Amino acid sequence: MPGSERSYGAYLEARDRDGLRRDLAQVEARDARTISIGGKTFINFASNDYLALRFHPLLIERARAWAMQHGVGSGASRLVTGNLDLFGGLESKVAALKRKPAALIMASGFQANASILQSLFDRSVLGAEPLVFSDRLNHASIHFGCAASGVREIRYRHCDPIHLDAVLRRHRGDKRPKFIVTESVFSMDGDVAPFAEIGRLAGEHSALLIVDDAHATGILGEGGRGLSGEADLVIGTFSKALGAFGAYVACSTTLREYLINQCAGLIYSTALPPPVLGAIDAALNLLTSLDAEREHVADLAERFRHGARALGYVTGASATHIVPLVAGTNHAALTLSERLRNAGYFATAIRPPTVPGGSARLRLAFTAAHSKDDVDGLLRALEAPALRHSALG
């Protein structure tokens, strides 16, 4: 065995010991509420399909129709021959949804964050290394994009505009380009960035504000617009509340044209296929009619938070459809996940480096497919002494 193989094996053994090893579970999904693993069915509280759209008949019908009309693949990158005439109408809809002058559709959320940020922070274009002020709990794809650009992030305390103000003031005299980067809804905590304060600080310090709106688009804000109104540039996905796949950036026309010329994730990636574009189109058309579903999801999440806190569980600052149950250690989170699974509920254990050390948790996501009975059943399962002990010590 080559030495490199032994090193990889030792790494996996260490992950096992620390409760950090990850495995791919083969699941079957036939509806938006449940999944099956090994022949056993669970109520799924781990999905990002917040509006339960991935099985919606209109999305399926549009995907099928566009596949029949335009084929199952795009054939090339968008700068070659893959820029199908379908993209223009979709990008106009995204720009209108986000109230920005322009939009650009890309392949995936991770790819969008990683490659867009790398492009925006290019010092050869900006003439200097930019100053990038980043929430310390931003998604891994944001940190990856910053690292790929070679910039050193100036991280401010999570959702703390006072600390952001302090670090911005320390660089007040620095003439280099400034950027502030944050998520709107933080995917592991379910809390919301303080946009009024962050937007004001961006204006005071002439910083371009970049917001990852992935977990708010479709499910929060007026008509599902998300929570990114203060942003100069918004990045998000169609794979969460919109039930499909792919990503977008909404911004000025100048920034859109710049990304077309500079963003490797767009330039070198095959364009999204027509069936996916069809599903996106149907989802965008549905969004404004789904206020009842959005309200239902918010009510379920609040019902769960109230019940879980009454049982002594820690749910952090969650104020959205995402609710963490913070267990602390990796093994405690794994145990809690396994015991819930034995009770018929699927909730994934989230461990470092996805979350900070010592804050391993279950990430519970509430969707339009869930019912109050589902939430009450989950709370009854969490009330069991064995589960409370595994999470609360």
ZIFENHU-V34200 format. One record per pair of residues at least 24 apart in sequence whose C-alpha atoms are under 10 Angstrom apart, sorted by sequence separation. I is the first residue (numbers start at 1). GAP is how many residues later the second one is. If there is no record, write none. Layout:
BEGIN
I,GAP  I,GAP
END
This chain:
BEGIN
31,24  32,24  117,24  118,24  121,24  122,24  134,24  135,24  156,24  158,24  159,24  178,24  192,24  208,24  209,24  210,24  211,24  212,24  213,24  214,24  215,24  216,24  217,24  218,24  297,24  298,24  325,24  326,24  337,24  30,25  31,25  117,25  120,25  121,25  135,25  155,25  159,25  190,25  207,25  208,25  209,25  210,25  211,25  212,25  214,25  215,25  216,25  217,25  218,25  246,25  247,25  297,25  324,25  325,25  336,25  337,25  29,26  113,26  114,26  115,26  116,26  117,26  118,26  119,26  120,26  122,26  123,26  135,26  154,26  155,26  179,26  180,26  181,26  184,26  185,26  186,26  190,26  214,26  215,26  246,26  324,26  333,26  334,26  336,26  337,26  78,27  113,27  114,27  115,27  117,27  118,27  119,27  121,27  122,27  123,27  153,27  159,27  178,27  179,27  180,27  181,27  182,27  183,27  184,27  185,27  186,27  187,27  203,27  214,27  245,27  246,27  294,27  330,27  333,27  334,27  78,28  113,28  114,28  117,28  118,28  121,28  122,28  123,28  153,28  158,28  177,28  178,28  179,28  180,28  181,28  182,28  183,28  184,28  185,28  186,28  187,28  202,28  214,28  328,28  329,28  330,28  332,28  333,28  334,28  110,29  112,29  113,29  114,29  115,29  116,29  117,29  118,29  119,29  120,29  121,29  122,29  135,29  177,29  178,29  179,29  180,29  181,29  182,29  183,29  184,29  185,29  186,29  187,29  199,29  202,29  328,29  329,29  330,29  331,29  332,29  333,29  345,29  362,29  110,30  111,30  112,30  113,30  114,30  115,30  116,30  117,30  118,30  119,30  121,30  134,30  177,30  178,30  179,30  180,30  181,30  182,30  183,30  184,30  185,30  186,30  199,30  200,30  202,30  246,30  328,30  329,30  330,30  331,30  332,30  361,30  110,31  111,31  113,31  114,31  115,31  117,31  118,31  133,31  177,31  178,31  179,31  180,31  181,31  182,31  183,31  184,31  185,31  199,31  244,31  245,31  246,31  327,31  328,31  329,31  330,31  109,32  110,32  113,32  114,32  117,32  118,32  159,32  161,32  165,32  169,32  172,32  173,32  183,32  184,32  185,32  195,32  198,32  199,32  244,32  245,32  326,32  327,32  328,32  329,32  345,32  346,32  111,33  112,33  113,33  114,33  115,33  116,33  118,33  159,33  160,33  161,33  164,33  165,33  168,33  172,33  183,33  184,33  195,33  196,33  197,33  198,33  199,33  214,33  244,33  326,33  327,33  328,33  344,33  345,33  110,34  111,34  114,34  115,34  133,34  159,34  160,34  161,34  164,34  168,34  171,34  172,34  193,34  195,34  196,34  214,34  244,34  245,34  246,34  325,34  326,34  327,34  343,34  344,34  110,35  114,35  133,35  158,35  159,35  161,35  162,35  165,35  185,35  192,35  193,35  195,35  244,35  245,35  324,35  325,35  326,35  327,35  343,35  132,36  159,36  161,36  162,36  165,36  168,36  169,36  195,36  213,36  243,36  244,36  324,36  325,36  326,36  345,36  131,37  160,37  161,37  164,37  165,37  168,37  212,37  242,37  243,37  244,37  324,37  325,37  326,37  343,37  344,37  143,38  160,38  161,38  164,38  211,38  238,38  242,38  244,38  323,38  324,38  325,38  340,38  343,38  142,39  159,39  161,39  162,39  165,39  168,39  238,39  242,39  244,39  323,39  324,39  325,39  342,39  343,39  131,40  142,40  161,40  165,40  242,40  243,40  323,40  324,40  341,40  142,41  185,41  210,41  238,41  239,41  242,41  322,41  323,41  324,41  340,41  184,42  185,42  238,42  241,42  242,42  322,42  323,42  339,42  340,42  131,43  138,43  139,43  184,43  185,43  321,43  322,43  323,43  339,43  130,44  131,44  138,44  139,44  183,44  184,44  242,44  321,44  322,44  340,44  130,45  131,45  132,45  133,45  134,45  135,45  136,45  137,45  138,45  183,45  238,45  242,45  320,45  321,45  322,45  339,45  130,46  131,46  132,46  133,46  134,46  135,46  136,46  137,46  138,46  238,46  241,46  315,46  320,46  321,46  336,46  128,47  129,47  130,47  131,47  132,47  133,47  134,47  135,47  138,47  139,47  184,47  314,47  315,47  339,47  340,47  128,48  129,48  130,48  131,48  132,48  133,48  134,48  135,48  138,48  139,48  315,48  339,48  127,49  128,49  129,49  130,49  131,49  132,49  133,49  134,49  137,49  138,49  139,49  182,49  315,49  338,49  126,50  127,50  137,50  138,50  181,50  184,50  336,50  337,50  126,51  137,51  180,51  183,51  335,51  336,51  339,51  137,52  181,52  183,52  335,52  336,52  123,53  183,53  241,53  336,53  337,53  123,54  336,54  337,54  332,55  335,55  336,55  121,56  334,56  335,56  336,56  121,57  332,57  333,57  334,57  121,58  135,58  332,58  333,58  120,59  331,59  332,59  224,60  304,60  331,60  332,60  327,61  329,61  332,61  224,62  225,62  304,62  327,62  328,62  329,62  223,63  224,63  225,63  301,63  327,63  328,63  117,64  223,64  224,64  301,64  302,64  327,64  328,64  329,64  218,65  223,65  224,65  300,65  301,65  326,65  327,65  328,65  218,66  222,66  223,66  224,66  300,66  301,66  325,66  326,66  327,66  223,67  224,67  299,67  300,67  325,67  218,68  219,68  223,68  297,68  298,68  300,68  304,68  307,68  311,68  218,69  222,69  297,69  298,69  303,69  307,69  311,69  313,69  142,70  217,70  218,70  221,70  224,70  296,70  297,70  298,70  300,70  308,70  313,70  219,71  220,71  223,71  296,71  297,71  300,71  301,71  304,71  307,71  308,71  311,71  312,71  218,72  219,72  296,72  297,72  300,72  303,72  304,72  307,72  308,72  311,72  139,73  218,73  221,73  294,73  295,73  296,73  297,73  299,73  300,73  303,73  307,73  310,73  133,74  138,74  219,74  220,74  293,74  294,74  296,74  297,74  300,74  301,74  304,74  305,74  308,74  132,75  219,75  220,75  293,75  296,75  297,75  300,75  304,75  307,75  308,75  313,75  131,76  132,76  133,76  134,76  218,76  219,76  292,76  293,76  296,76  300,76  303,76  307,76  312,76  311,77  314,77  219,78  220,78  290,78  313,78  314,78  219,79  312,79  313,79  312,80  311,81  117,93  113,99  220,100  219,101  220,101  219,102  109,103  216,104  109,105  215,105  216,105  215,106  215,107  98,119  116,119  97,120  97,121  113,122  112,123  113,123  112,124  97,125  112,125  190,125  191,125  192,125  97,126  98,126  99,126  109,126  110,126  189,126  190,126  191,126  192,126  241,126  97,127  98,127  109,127  110,127  189,127  190,127  191,127  192,127  241,127  97,128  98,128  108,128  109,128  189,128  190,128  191,128  192,128  96,129  97,129  98,129  99,129  100,129  106,129  108,129  109,129  189,129  190,129  191,129  98,130  99,130  103,130  105,130  106,130  107,130  108,130  109,130  188,130  189,130  190,130  191,130  94,131  98,131  100,131  102,131  103,131  104,131  105,131  106,131  107,131  108,131  109,131  189,131  190,131  191,131  100,132  103,132  105,132  186,132  190,132  191,132  98,133  100,133  105,133  116,133  185,133  189,133  190,133  191,133  100,134  112,134  113,134  185,134  186,134  187,134  188,134  189,134  190,134  98,135  111,135  112,135  113,135  120,135  185,135  187,135  188,135  189,135  98,136  109,136  110,136  111,136  112,136  113,136  185,136  186,136  187,136  188,136  189,136  108,137  109,137  110,137  112,137  125,137  185,137  187,137  189,137  107,138  108,138  109,138  120,138  48,139  95,139  106,139  107,139  108,139  109,139  119,139  120,139  106,140  107,140  108,140  109,140  119,140  122,140  105,141  106,141  107,141  105,142  106,142  117,142  119,142  120,142  104,143  105,143  106,143  116,143  119,143  120,143  104,144  105,144  115,144  118,144  119,144  103,145  104,145  105,145  118,145  119,145  103,146  104,146  116,146  117,146  118,146  119,146  102,147  103,147  104,147  115,147  116,147  118,147  102,148  103,148  115,148  116,148  219,148  100,149  101,149  102,149  103,149  104,149  114,149  115,149  116,149  219,149  100,150  101,150  102,150  103,150  114,150  115,150  116,150  98,151  99,151  100,151  101,151  102,151  104,151  112,151  114,151  115,151  98,152  99,152  100,152  101,152  102,152  103,152  104,152  112,152  113,152  95,153  97,153  98,153  100,153  101,153  102,153  103,153  104,153  111,153  112,153  94,154  95,154  96,154  102,154  103,154  111,154  112,154  94,155  95,155  101,155  102,155  104,155  110,155  111,155  94,156  95,156  104,156  91,157  95,157  108,157  91,158  92,158  107,158  111,158  91,159  106,159  107,159  106,160  105,161  106,161  104,162  107,162  188,162  106,163  107,163  106,164  107,164  108,164  50,165  106,165  107,165  50,166  105,166  106,166  107,166  188,166  189,166  48,167  51,167  105,167  188,167  50,168  51,168  50,169  49,170  105,172  189,172  188,173  190,173  188,174  189,174  190,174  188,175  189,175  190,175  187,176  188,176  188,177  187,178  63,181  79,181  78,182  79,182  59,183  59,184  60,184  87,184  54,185  59,185  87,185  53,186  54,186  53,187  54,187  56,187  79,187  80,187  82,187  83,187  84,187  87,187  90,187  94,187  97,187  52,188  53,188  54,188  55,188  77,188  78,188  79,188  80,188  82,188  83,188  84,188  86,188  90,188  93,188  49,189  50,189  51,189  52,189  53,189  54,189  55,189  77,189  78,189  79,189  81,189  82,189  83,189  84,189  49,190  50,190  51,190  52,190  53,190  54,190  77,190  78,190  79,190  80,190  81,190  82,190  84,190  87,190  90,190  91,190  94,190  97,190  48,191  49,191  50,191  51,191  52,191  53,191  54,191  77,191  78,191  79,191  80,191  82,191  86,191  90,191  93,191  97,191  48,192  49,192  50,192  51,192  76,192  77,192  78,192  79,192  86,192  89,192  90,192  93,192  47,193  48,193  49,193  50,193  76,193  77,193  78,193  47,194  48,194  49,194  76,194  77,194  78,194  87,194  90,194  48,195  49,195  75,195  76,195  77,195  86,195  74,196  75,196  76,196  73,197  74,197  75,197  76,197  73,198  74,198  75,198  73,199  74,199  72,200  73,200  74,200  72,201  73,201  74,201  71,202  72,202  73,202  70,203  71,203  72,203  73,203  70,204  71,204  72,204  69,205  70,205  67,206  68,206  69,206  66,207  67,207  68,207  66,208  67,208  65,209  66,209  67,209  63,210  64,210  65,210  66,210  67,210  32,211  63,211  64,211  66,211  67,211  62,212  63,212  64,212  66,212  62,213  63,213  65,213  66,213  140,213  61,214  62,214  63,214  64,214  65,214  140,214  60,215  62,215  63,215  64,215  139,215  140,215  59,216  60,216  62,216  63,216  139,216  59,217  61,217  62,217  63,217  137,217  59,218  60,218  61,218  62,218  63,218  137,218  59,219  60,219  62,219  63,219  137,219  58,220  59,220  62,220  58,221  59,221  61,221  62,221  57,222  59,222  60,222  56,223  58,223  59,223  58,224  59,224  54,225  57,225  58,225  59,225  53,226  56,226  59,226  56,227  58,227  59,227  58,228  53,229  54,229  53,230  51,232  53,233  51,236  51,239  52,241  51,242  50,243  51,243  50,244  51,245  51,246  50,247  50,271  50,272  48,273  48,274  46,276  45,277  44,297  42,298  43,298  42,299  46,299  47,299  41,300  42,300  43,300  44,300  45,300  46,300  47,300  40,301  42,301  43,301  44,301  45,301  46,301  47,301  40,302  42,302  43,302  44,302  45,302  46,302  41,303  42,303  43,303  44,303  45,303  46,303  40,304  41,304  42,304  43,304  44,304  41,305  42,305  37,309  19,310  20,310  34,310  35,310  36,310  18,311  19,311  20,311  34,311  35,311  18,312  19,312  34,312  18,313  19,313  17,314  19,314  20,314  52,314  53,314  19,315  50,315  51,315  52,315  53,315  46,316  47,316  48,316  49,316  50,316  51,316  52,316  53,316  45,317  46,317  47,317  48,317  49,317  50,317  51,317  52,317  45,318  46,318  47,318  48,318  49,318  50,318  51,318  52,318  45,319  46,319  47,319  48,319  49,319  50,319  51,319  44,320  45,320  46,320  47,320  49,320  50,320  44,321  45,321  46,321  44,322  45,322  44,323  44,325  45,325  44,326  22,327  43,327  20,329  22,329  45,329  20,330  21,330  44,330  45,330  20,331  43,331  19,332  20,332  43,332  19,333  20,333  33,333  45,333  33,334  32,335  33,335  34,335  43,335  32,336  33,336  34,336  32,337  33,337  31,338  32,338  33,338  33,341
END
